[in-house]
Structure formats: C-alpha cells, structure tokens
Amino acid sequence: MRLTAISTGYAIPYIDFDATIHSVFRTAVNLRPANKDLLLTLVVASEADLPQGIRLDSPDGFSFEQLSTGRDVFCRDNTLIFEGSALAVEFYQGKRWQCDLPALDTDLTNPAVANAWKLVWQSLNECQVRLGAEIVAQALLHSDGIVQSAISRRVGEAIHTLIEATRSYQLNELSALTQLIGLGTGLTPCGDDFLVGYLAGLWCTVRDFVERRQFVSKLGQAVIHLSGRTNDISRTYLHHATYGQVSSRLDTLAREISSPESPGLLLPVAESAMQSGHTSGMDAVTGLLLGLATWQGETILAFG
C-alpha cells in the first residue's frame, strides 16, 4: 500500500535518513531516526497535524498495527519504506505545518477575548468533573474544600510556583519544572501535557514585550534540559512546545480564543482539543488557558 501525506510538520527532514519503529498504535506510529533523540510521528487523516508529524491521506479503518516495533525504516527521496511491510509513504507533497503563536497577540483585557477564555474554562472544568479526571483545572487554583488526588495536589503546588516565577520573570528556582516534568501516568504524563499547553499560552501573549519573549526562551531551555526526566514521546512534544510548536488542535483553539469572530466554533474547537488522548487534551488545554492568563495581572484569579 502506498499512501501520500496531507501535511508534514516543520520538524520533518527532507533528506534521506534511516530510522527504527519506536512504538505502534492504531492511529499513529512513532519513528526514531538514527542518532537522534526526538521522534517523528505518522498519523492517520483524522488525527491532528503535529510539529513532528506526517498526517496521511489514509482510507477509513486504516491501522498502523500491521507494523512491528524495532523494525527498520528507510527514507529515500522523501518516501518512507518499512522493512517487512508493503506500506510506503510519500510525503514530499504534504502541506508544511507550522505554528505562529506569537502572531496571535492574545490580549485578555479585550472583553471578547476574556469572554471566550471564560467559556472554554467553564467547558474544560465541566468536562473534567464529568469524566472524573484526576486533574480539575479549578481545583488547581482554589483547592479549599475540594478533594484532590495526590497528583493533583502536586501539580497545583508546582503551577502556583511556576505562575509566580513567570509573572516576576525569575527562573532561578526550577523546582516547579522538576515536579511537573514526568509527573503522572500514561503515554504522556499530565505534568508534561500541562507544560506543553502552558508554553503555548505564553507564546501567544509575548506580544511586543521583549522581557516576556526572553523569559519564555529561558523557560524553554530549562524544560529541554530537564526533559530527560520523562519518556521519549512526551519529551518530543515538550521540545517542540518550547519553540511554540504544538498540535493543530491546540493551535486552532488558541486562535479561536484570541480572535473570537465565530462564537459558534469556539466550544466545538475546544471539545476537539480536549478529546485528544485519555486526559492529555484536557491537561494541555488547562495549561493553555493558564498560560494565556498568567501575564494578565490578577485576571487568572478573577476568572477562576
């Protein structure tokens, strides 16, 4: 079977390379290029565009489970060939996918933007409560009288420290990052998912403030330095988030909040972002919303 790409992330190399299959799932397969730490990911058409991803024009019902972990993969002339499989992927015609979050210039002092933020915040918390999620965004900020899991308490404590450091532009203490990176269970731990969203939110609000841009860059360097504390898949997402590169679903949600010209699209877009993975989407949206609000004075507390 020969498939072509709908999109290719900015991190996909257009040179020949060798790789091995790192992990296989029904709708995604991760590749580890030779002598590289960061993974590349192939996904089916219904999945999001990814910074490190190739989204395929796949038929309904297609599954990557035909592939085997550890097998060799060869990229020649922008075509992936899989050892022991008839599958081949041509990706040279795929549309290049790349975020530009700073261009959103998100301003929560704009009443329309603030209202969009509130609507998504409410929807997020309702979804987390309804599904019995381990982390509920509201509880992270105001824990009085709210029963929390041990992980939720640890995330909440780290988030308060991180927000204070961000607002003061002081990153001397890395305890918040060391607590968050790798915290939680699952394919991508909740602490990592939160940080991916938080970094995205901060990039949306750097605007013309040099101090903000410098802080996000330093925060990103610290995240990369500590990313060895988590697994290969999560480390890849964290690395790209430090440069403001996230999935298309999170990017689209940030755009809808920042420029709420079509209110009817906001909640469906938010729901799509929250549905990624088991709780990963909700954790990333939590980070996005708090990242958007951190440099808005006391707005974060008023909204919460």
N, C-alpha and C positions, 0 to 999 in steps of 0.2 A: 504494500500500500504506500502510495506517495502522497503526502499532504503538503500544503503550502501555508505560509504564515499570513495571518491578518495583521499582526503587529509584532514589532520587536522592540524590546526595551533598550534604553540608552547604553546599558552595560553589555549588550550582546556584541561580541567581536566579529568584525567582517574579515577575519583572516583564518587560515587553516589552523586547526588545533585538534588535540586528542583529549578525550575525557573518559570517565567511567560513570556508570549509573550509580548515584548515591542512594536514592530512595524512590520507591514507586508507589503511586496511589491511583485511584480510578481516574481522576480528572487532572492529575499532574504527575510529572516525573522530574526529579532533580538530578542534574549532572555536575560532577566535579571535574573541571578542566585540570589537565596535568600541571602540577607545580603551582596551583592556585588555591587560596583558602575559601574564596567566595563561590557559591553555587550559581548555576544557571538553571532556569526552570521552564519546562514546556507545559502549557496548559491547554485544555480544550476551549472551544469557541465560547462557551457560556461563562467562563471564568473571567476575572478582571485582567486588564493589562498590568504588567509588572515591570519595574525598572530592570530586573534581571531576566525577564521572561520573553518567551516566544509564544504568542497565542495563535493556535492553529485553526484553520478552516476545516474543522473536523465534522464528520457526519454525526447525526443523533445516535446516542448509545455507544459512541466510541470510548474505549477504555485503554489506559496505558498498562493495565495489569498483564498484558501479554509480554511485557519486558521483565528482565530479571536484574536485581541489584548486583553490582560488581562487574557487569558486562562492559566491554569497551564500546566507545562511541567515537566516530571519526567525522570531523568537519572538513570537507573539501569543497572549495568553490561555493561556499555558502549553502551547502547541503549536508545534513546530518545523516550518517549511515550507522545503523545499530547492529552490532555483532549478534549473530544468531537470530535475526528478525528480518522480515521483509519490509519493515517500516523504514521509510526515508522521509526527511523533512527538508523542503526548500524554503529558505527564509529571506532570500535577498530582495523579494518584492514586498515584504511586510512593511507597513507604515511604521515609521520610527516613533516610539512612545517616550515622552519625557515631560516631567512636570515643570511648572514655573510658578511655584507657590508665592515667592516674594512679589510677583506682579499683581497678586490679588489685593494687596494693600488693605487688608481687613481692618476695619475701624468699628469697634463695638460701641463707640459713642454715637454712631448713626442709629437712630431709633429702629429703622427697618432691619438692620443687621442684628441689633440687640434682640429684637423680637424673634428673628429666625433662630438665633442661638438658643433662646428660651424654649422654643417649640421643640428643637432637637434634644435639648437637655431633658425636657419632660418625657419625650418619647423614649429616650435612652433609659431613664430610670424605671419607667413603666415596664419596658421590655426586660430589664434585668431582674426586677422583682417578680414578674410573671413567670420567668423561666427558672427562677431560683438560682440565679448566677452567684458565684462566690464573691464577686465584687459588684457592689451597687454604688454608682457614682456619688449619689447624695450622701451616703454613709461615709465616704472617704473624707468629706469636708465637715460634716456635722454628725459626729458619732454619738452624741448624747442620747441615751435611751434606745439606741439601735443595736441590736445583736449582730455582731460581726464575727466572721471566721478569723482564724489566726493570720491567714494570708492577707485578708482584707485589712486587718489592723496594721500589719507590717507595711503594706502598700500605702495606706493612709498616712502613716508616720513619715515615710520616705517622700511622699508627694508634698506634704507641708514643708519639709526641709528644702526640697527642690524648688518649690514656688518661691520661697523666701530668698534662696540663692539667686534665682532668675531675676526677681524684682530688684535686688540690690546689686546685680551684675558681679557677684562674687562667687567664684567657683573654687575657693580654697579647700572646701570640705567636700570630699567625694563619697561620704557615707551613704547619701541618698542613692547614688548610682550603684554602689556596691550592693545595696539592699535590693534594688529593683531588677538589675540585670540577672537573668536566670531564675527569678522568683516565680514559683508556680509550677504546675504540671502541664502536660500536653505537648503537642508538636511545637508550638511557640508559647513559652511561658507568659503568663499575664503581665508580669513586670516589663517584659520586652515589648509586648504589644502596646502597653500604655506608653512606653518611651517612643515608639515609632510614631504614634499619634501626637504625642506632646511636641516632638521635634517638628512635625508637620505644622502644628498650630503656631509654634514660634516663628517658623519661616514665613508664615502668612502675615505676620504682624511686625516684621522687621521694618517695613516701610522705608523711610529715608533716615532712620536713626542708625548712625554708624556704630554706636555703643551696643545696640541690640544685635546687629549683624556680627560684630566681634564676639559677643557672648555666645551666640548660637554656634559659631565656628569652634570656639573653645570647648563648649559642651559636647559638640560632635567628636572632637579629638579625644575627649575623656571617655566617651561612650565606646569609640573604636578601641581605645587602649584596654578597656575592661571587658570587651565583648568575648574574650576567651572564656568567660565565666558561664557562657550559655552554649547551646548546641549549634551545629553548622547552619541549619535552616534559619533559625532565629537571628544568628549573627549576620547572615546575609541581608536580611530585612533591616536590621539596625544600621549596618554600614551605609546602605543607600539612603536611609532616612536622615542620616547626619548631613547629607548633601541636598536635602529637601526633595528626595525622590521616593515616592510611595505608590501604592496601587491606584489604579484609575478610580476605584470606588471611593477611596478616601479623598482623593484629589477632587472628584466631582462633588462630594459633599462639602468640602471646603469652599468650592466655587459657589455652590448654591447658598451657603450661609453668607458669604462675602458680598454677593450680588443677588439678593433675593428678588429677582424680577418676575419669577414664575412661582408664586407661593404653592401652587398645586403640586409642583415637582419636589418640594423640599422633603416632605416626610417619606415618600416612596424612595427617594435617593438615600435618605438616612437609613431606612429599613434595609435597603440593599447592602449598605456598608456594614450595618450591624450583624447581618446574617453570615458574614464570612467566617468560616470555621465554626467551632463549637461555641466559644465565647471570645475568640480572638478579635472579631469585628467589633463587638461591644467594648472590649478593653481599649482598642485603638481609637474608637470614637470618643471614649471617655478622655483619653489623652489629648485628642484633637481639640475638644471643647475647652479643656482646662488650659491648654497651650494658647488657644485663641484669646482667653480671658486674662491670662497672667499679667500682661503689661497694661491692663485697663484699670489701674487703681484698685478700688475695692469692689469693682464690678463682679468679680468672681464670687464674693460672699453674698452680694445682693441677689445675684441670680440663684445661688444655691439655696 
